[in-house]
């Protein structure tokens, strides 16, 4: 699809401003393009760029929330492991 070929580099640049890795930016861009392909009416109207940017930004925030959640879970797991080891040592 030529739209995808033309749009992808622009969206990657935008996504890169919101997420920390190229892989995360690529996921955000793929998700954005997939939604637009399934719902092209989202870009109807005079403010197409703003609508596209809002959609991409929402998915970038979702990606960051997911990353934060994963980091929080791994921190909780590490703390739990440390607490379990301390309890075993005290016994």
N, C-alpha and C positions, 0 to 999 in steps of 0.2 A: 504494500500500500504506500503510495508516494506521500500521503499525508504523514504517515508514521515516520518515514525516512526524513522528511523535512522538520517534523515537530520534535522528534526524539532529542536531538542535540540541545534544543532550546529548553526543553523540559528537564533534561539532565543538569543543565547549568542552574536552573531555578532550584531543583531538588537538592543539588549540592550545597546550597546555602542553608538548608534546613537540617540536613542529616550529616553524620560524621564519616560515612564510608561510601565508596562508589557502589558497592553491592546494595546498600540501603537505598541510595539514590535510584539505582536501576529498578529495584522493587517498587518504589514509589511511582516511577515513570510508567512501568508496565501496568500497574494498577490503574493509573490515571487514564492511559490510552485505552485500556480494556473497557473502562466505564464509559468513556466517550464513544467508543465504537458501538457499544450496546445501547447507548442513550444519546444519539447525536443531537436531540432536541435541547440538551443541556447547553449547547453552544448557540442556540438561536438567539437572535437579538443583537442589539448594538454593542453590548459589553462582553463579547466573546473572550477576550484576553483576561478580563477580570474573573469571569466564571471559571475558566481553565486554571488560572492561578489559584483561586479559592479551593478548587477540587484537589489540585496537587498539594497545596498547603495542608489541607485536612489529612491527606494520606501520609504526608511527611510527619505531622504531629502524631498520627496513629503509630507510625514506625518508631518514633522516639519514645512514645508511651510503652510500646512493647519492649524496647531495649531497656528502659528504666525498670520495667517489671521483671525482666529476666535478671538484671543486675541485683535487684532487691531480693529476689528469690535465692540467688546464689549466695548473697551475703547472709541471709537468714540461715541457709543450710550450713554455711561455714561456722557461724556463731553457734548453731545447734550442735554441730560436731565437736566444737571446742568445749561446750558445756558438758556434753556427754563424756568426753575424755577426762574433764576435771572431776566429775562425779565418780568415775571409775577409779581415778587415782586416790581420791579421798577414802574410798572403801577399803 
